[in-house]
């Protein structure tokens, strides 16, 4: 079937051609840049771009289903320190598609570029580098949060519209607002965790400077 997507791991599938029933709400301006006859709740800078981003729609659809599987299996139940919830973008891609990304493939490259903001939306903290289950990484490490998955609406507005429909809620300008990208690498949402990260970073810089000065004196 044209446009029908099956993931490489064979567990989930969907179609970009599936139509979404959009309620007939008043239109403020039928000639807005967001597209002719766009409902009022999709008006505003960046909303139509978010809504029509099929890459983010696909990634988040798979990510939220993967979140649900992890939570239902109990794998993360007692993981209070996030030891098993730390991932890089490449590791998340592998979890979702059952393979590592092919950087010679345009679609894979585009998906990897989309992942940082999406993962930040569902993360309790982002390290600039660190270790994951004994292996060191020089890339950003995202500690995913089951709580954020349960409490935050989907990042992609097209997926959010489906989510609202499943809950029996009508879309409004308020519940269809753009997601807030409010977490950057090197920071955490919890103030205590944020302070611990700052102190560890300062100690690491101090150790580096001490080694550097010793080597210069030799």
N, C-alpha and C positions, 0 to 999 in steps of 0.2 A: 504494500500500500504506500503510495507516494507520501513523503513527509513523516512516515512512521519511524520512531526512534526506539531502538533496543540497545541498552547499555551492554558493554563488553562482558560484564559479569552475568548477564542474562537474567537478572532479578527484577528489573523494573523497565517499563516501556511506556511511551506516551507519544502523542503526535502534536506538532506545532500547528497542524491544520484544524485541530479541534476548536470549535467555535465556543465563545463564552457569551452567555446571555447577559447583556448589559441593560439594566433598567432604564426606561425612557424618562430621564430627568431633564429639567430645563437647561438649556444651553445659553451661557452668557454671551458668547460671541462665536458664531459658526465659522468664522474665518480666522480663528486663532492659529498660531504656528503649530499647535499641538495636533492639528488635523481637522478636516471638516467634520462638523457635527460631533465633536468630542464631548462627552458628558461633562458637566461642570466640575465633578470631582476629579477629573483628569486635567483640568486647566492649571497652568502655573509653570514656571521655569523648571525644566528637567523632568517633569512628570511623564510626558509622553515618551521621552527617550528611555526612561526607566521601564515603563509599561511594555514597550516594544522590543526590549533587549532580550532576544531569545536565548542568548548564551547564559545570562544570569538566571532566566526562567528555568532553563534545563538544569543548571548547576544547583540552584536552590531547591528545586523539586527533589532531586536526588539526595541532597544534603539533609533535608528535613526527614525524608524517609529513612535515611541512614541513622540520623539522630534517634528516631523512634525505635529502631531496631536495637540500638545500643542501650537505650534506657529500659526497654521491655525485657531485654536479656539479663539485666542486672549487672552487666559488666562494669558499669561506672558507679554502681550504688555506693560503695565504700571508698571510692577514690577521691577523698576530700582534698588531697594536695594536687590533684590533676595529673598524676603520674601517667595515666593511660589516656589522658585527654589532650596531650600535646602533639601537635602536628605542624608540619610545614605545608605549603601549598601543594608541593609535589606528592607528599604522603596522602593528603586528602584526595587529590585527583586519583591516586591509586586505589583508595578505599571506594570511591564512587564508580570507577570504571573497570576495576580489576586489572589495571596495567599502569605503567608509568607514562607520562605524557611524551608524545613525539614532537620535539620542538621544530622539526622540519614540516610539520603539518599546521596549516593556518588555523584550523579550528581549535586544535590543542593549545597553540600559543595564545589565542584569544581568550580561551577559558582560563588559562593560568593567569593572564593579566586581570581578569575579572575577579579572581578568587580573593585577593587581599582585603578589599572592602567588605565583601560578603562574609569572610571569616571573622573580620574584626567586629562585625555586627553581632556575632554569636559568641564572642570570646570574653572571658573575664580578665585576661591579661595577654599582652604580647611582648615576648622577649626579642631583643635584637639578634640574639644568638643563644646557643646553649646546647644541652644534650637531651636526647629523647631515647629512653631505655638503653642508656650506655653509649650511644653514638653521638658524636659532636656535630653540630650544624652551624654554619656561618650565616644562615638565612633566618628570617623572622620565624618565631615559633609561637603558635596560637594555642592557648589553653581554652578549649571549648567549654561552654557552660550549659548544662542541661536546663538550668533555671531560665536562662535567656531564651532558649528554644521554646520553653513552655509559656513564657510571659510576653515575648515579643511577636508582633505580627510579621508575616513574611516581608523580606526586604524588597522583593520584586512586586510591583503593583499589580501585575497581571495575576500572579500567584496569590496575592493578597485578596483580590476580588473573588477568586475561587474559595479561599479560606473563609471569607465573610459569608459567602453563599452557603457553605457547609454548616456554618453556625446559625444560619437563618437571619443574618443581619444585613440591612441595606447599606450600600456604600454611601459615604458622605464625604464632604470636603475634609472633615476632621479626621476620620479613620482611614482616609486614603492620602494622608500627608506623606511626603518623601521621608525615607529613613534618615536618621541622623548618624553620620560617620563621626563618632565621638571618641574613638580609642586609637591611639597611635603606638607604633613600636616603642618599647621601653617603658610602657605605662600599664597600669591596672585600674580596674574600676573600684576595688576595695582600697580605702585609704591606707590601711595597715600594710597590705601587700605592696602598694605603691611605694611606701616608705622603705620597706625591706629591699625592694628592687633598687631604689636609689642608693641605699647603703652598700649593697653588694657591688653596684657599679663603681662607687667611689673606692671601695677596697680593691677592686680589680685594677683600676687605674693606678692606685698607689703601688700595688705589687709590680705592675708593668714599669712604672717610672723608676722604682728601686732597682729592678733588673737592668734597665737601660743605663742607669747611672753607673752601676757596677761594671758593666761591659765597657763603658767609655773610659773608665779609669784603668782598665787593664792594658 
